[in-house]
Amino acid sequence: MTSAKQIAANRRNGRKSRGPRAAADKSRTRFNALRHGLAAVTRRNRLLAPVIERIAKAICADDQNPLLFEQALTIAENEIVLIRVRAERVAAIERGHNVAPGAIELRDEAAAMRLAMPDVERLARYERRAWSRQKRAIRDFMEIKADQQAANARLAVLLRRQCSFEPERCSSALIFFIPFAANN
């Protein structure tokens, strides 16, 4: 049974985590995710879609398997996010340098890093998510590719068996198999 003290604590915590209430607070926090553009990196983004697709096609090479292409798109999308996170991290540190103008030799690196730390910590969340998604997509890509190669090997064994029993059907079967096996 939950005590009255626990219920009161749950209600207090619930009130704290509901986000901004006032219209001014809502409008201020409305574009937080889009401030550096990391949440806008998707295949549906008209500016990034051609770049993501080009990277995905390079990953797939000549393979026409739609499952592989889907994983390649995910890999490419997350690579773009990682590139942008790195660029934003450098920009945050540079903003720290620009607070105290002066000669480059006189810049205080530690002070710039200290000023940039809150932004760098926020960016780490995007980086971790992108690394995780990309790693999962690479693993799935490799599994699909391995399954595809195993299926081709099984098909080659079946064709060899058929050719040993029925040589007259062998030449037509190999004509269809050789281009398929050469791509993988």
C-alpha positions as CSV (number, residue, x, y, z in Angstrom):
1,M,0.0,0.0,0.0
2,T,1.4,3.4,-0.9
3,S,1.7,5.9,1.9
4,A,0.3,9.4,1.9
5,K,3.9,10.7,2.1
6,Q,4.8,8.8,-1.1
7,I,1.6,10.0,-2.9
8,A,2.5,13.6,-2.1
9,A,6.1,13.1,-3.3
10,N,4.8,11.5,-6.6
11,R,2.5,14.5,-7.1
12,R,5.3,17.0,-6.5
13,N,7.6,15.2,-8.9
14,G,4.8,15.0,-11.4
15,R,4.3,18.8,-11.3
16,K,8.0,19.4,-11.9
17,S,8.2,17.3,-15.0
18,R,5.3,18.6,-17.1
19,G,7.3,21.1,-19.1
20,P,6.6,24.8,-19.5
21,R,3.1,26.1,-18.7
22,A,3.1,29.8,-19.5
23,A,2.8,30.9,-23.2
24,A,6.1,32.8,-22.9
25,D,7.9,29.8,-21.6
26,K,6.4,27.6,-24.3
27,S,7.4,30.0,-27.1
28,R,11.0,30.2,-25.6
29,T,11.5,26.4,-25.5
30,R,9.6,25.7,-28.7
31,F,12.7,25.6,-31.0
32,N,15.2,24.1,-28.6
33,A,15.5,20.9,-30.7
34,L,15.9,22.8,-33.9
35,R,18.4,25.3,-32.6
36,H,21.4,23.5,-34.0
37,G,19.4,21.5,-36.6
38,L,20.2,18.0,-35.3
39,A,16.6,17.0,-34.9
40,A,15.9,18.0,-38.5
41,V,18.3,15.5,-40.0
42,T,16.0,13.0,-41.6
43,R,15.4,11.5,-45.0
44,R,12.3,13.6,-45.3
45,N,14.4,16.8,-45.2
46,R,14.5,18.1,-48.7
47,L,18.0,19.6,-48.4
48,L,19.6,16.5,-46.9
49,A,17.7,13.7,-48.7
50,P,20.0,13.8,-51.8
51,V,23.1,13.7,-49.7
52,I,21.8,10.8,-47.5
53,E,20.7,8.9,-50.6
54,R,24.1,9.3,-52.3
55,I,25.9,8.0,-49.2
56,A,23.5,5.1,-49.0
57,K,24.0,4.2,-52.6
58,A,27.8,4.3,-52.1
59,I,27.4,1.9,-49.1
60,C,25.2,-0.5,-51.1
61,A,27.4,-0.3,-54.2
62,D,25.7,-2.4,-56.9
63,D,23.4,-4.4,-54.6
64,Q,19.7,-3.9,-55.4
65,N,18.4,-5.5,-52.2
66,P,15.8,-3.0,-50.7
67,L,16.5,-4.3,-47.1
68,L,20.1,-3.4,-47.5
69,F,19.3,0.0,-48.9
70,E,17.0,0.8,-46.0
71,Q,19.8,0.0,-43.5
72,A,22.2,2.0,-45.7
73,L,19.9,5.0,-45.5
74,T,19.8,4.7,-41.7
75,I,23.6,4.5,-41.6
76,A,23.9,7.5,-43.8
77,E,21.4,9.6,-41.9
78,N,23.2,9.0,-38.6
79,E,26.5,9.7,-40.2
80,I,25.2,13.2,-41.2
81,V,24.0,13.7,-37.6
82,L,27.5,12.7,-36.3
83,I,29.2,15.1,-38.7
84,R,26.8,17.9,-37.6
85,V,27.3,17.1,-33.9
86,R,31.1,17.4,-34.3
87,A,30.7,20.7,-36.2
88,E,28.4,22.1,-33.5
89,R,30.8,21.0,-30.7
90,V,33.6,23.0,-32.4
91,A,31.3,26.0,-32.9
92,A,30.3,25.9,-29.2
93,I,34.0,26.0,-28.2
94,E,34.7,28.8,-30.7
95,R,31.8,30.8,-29.2
96,G,33.6,30.5,-25.9
97,H,36.7,31.9,-27.5
98,N,34.8,34.8,-29.0
99,V,33.6,35.9,-25.5
100,A,37.0,37.3,-24.7
101,P,38.4,38.8,-27.9
102,G,42.1,39.1,-28.3
103,A,45.1,37.6,-30.0
104,I,44.9,33.8,-30.7
105,E,48.0,33.3,-28.5
106,L,46.3,34.9,-25.5
107,R,43.1,32.8,-25.7
108,D,42.3,30.7,-22.7
109,E,41.4,27.2,-23.9
110,A,40.3,26.0,-20.4
111,A,37.9,29.0,-20.1
112,A,36.4,28.4,-23.5
113,M,35.9,24.7,-22.7
114,R,34.3,25.6,-19.4
115,L,31.9,28.0,-21.2
116,A,31.1,25.4,-23.9
117,M,30.6,22.5,-21.5
118,P,26.8,22.8,-21.1
119,D,26.3,22.9,-24.9
120,V,28.8,20.0,-25.3
121,E,26.9,17.9,-22.8
122,R,23.6,18.5,-24.6
123,L,25.2,17.5,-27.9
124,A,26.5,14.3,-26.3
125,R,22.9,13.0,-26.1
126,Y,22.4,13.4,-29.9
127,E,25.8,11.8,-30.5
128,R,25.1,8.8,-28.3
129,R,21.7,8.3,-30.0
130,A,23.2,8.6,-33.5
131,W,26.1,6.2,-32.6
132,S,23.6,3.7,-31.2
133,R,21.3,3.8,-34.3
134,Q,24.2,3.7,-36.7
135,K,25.7,0.7,-34.9
136,R,22.4,-1.2,-35.0
137,A,21.9,-0.4,-38.7
138,I,25.5,-1.6,-39.5
139,R,24.9,-4.8,-37.6
140,D,21.6,-5.4,-39.4
141,F,23.2,-4.5,-42.8
142,M,25.9,-7.1,-42.2
143,E,23.4,-9.8,-41.1
144,I,21.3,-9.2,-44.3
145,K,24.4,-9.3,-46.4
146,A,25.6,-12.6,-44.8
147,D,22.1,-14.1,-45.2
148,Q,22.1,-13.2,-48.8
149,Q,25.6,-14.7,-49.4
150,A,24.5,-17.9,-47.6
151,A,21.4,-18.1,-49.8
152,N,23.6,-17.7,-52.9
153,A,25.9,-20.5,-51.7
154,R,23.0,-22.8,-51.1
155,L,21.7,-22.0,-54.5
156,A,25.1,-22.8,-56.1
157,V,25.1,-26.2,-54.3
158,L,21.6,-27.0,-55.6
159,L,22.6,-26.0,-59.1
160,R,25.7,-28.2,-59.0
161,R,23.7,-31.1,-57.8
162,Q,21.1,-30.6,-60.6
163,C,23.9,-30.3,-63.2
164,S,25.4,-33.6,-62.1
165,F,22.0,-35.4,-62.5
166,E,20.6,-33.5,-65.5
167,P,23.4,-31.9,-67.6
168,E,21.1,-30.8,-70.4
169,R,19.3,-28.4,-67.9
170,C,22.6,-27.2,-66.4
171,S,23.6,-24.6,-69.0
172,S,20.3,-22.7,-68.9
173,A,20.3,-22.7,-65.0
174,L,23.9,-21.4,-64.9
175,I,23.1,-18.6,-67.4
176,F,20.6,-17.2,-64.8
177,F,22.7,-17.9,-61.8
178,I,26.1,-16.5,-62.8
179,P,25.1,-12.8,-63.1
180,F,23.2,-13.1,-59.8
181,A,26.1,-14.7,-58.0
182,A,28.7,-12.2,-59.5
183,N,26.9,-9.2,-57.8
184,N,27.4,-10.7,-54.3
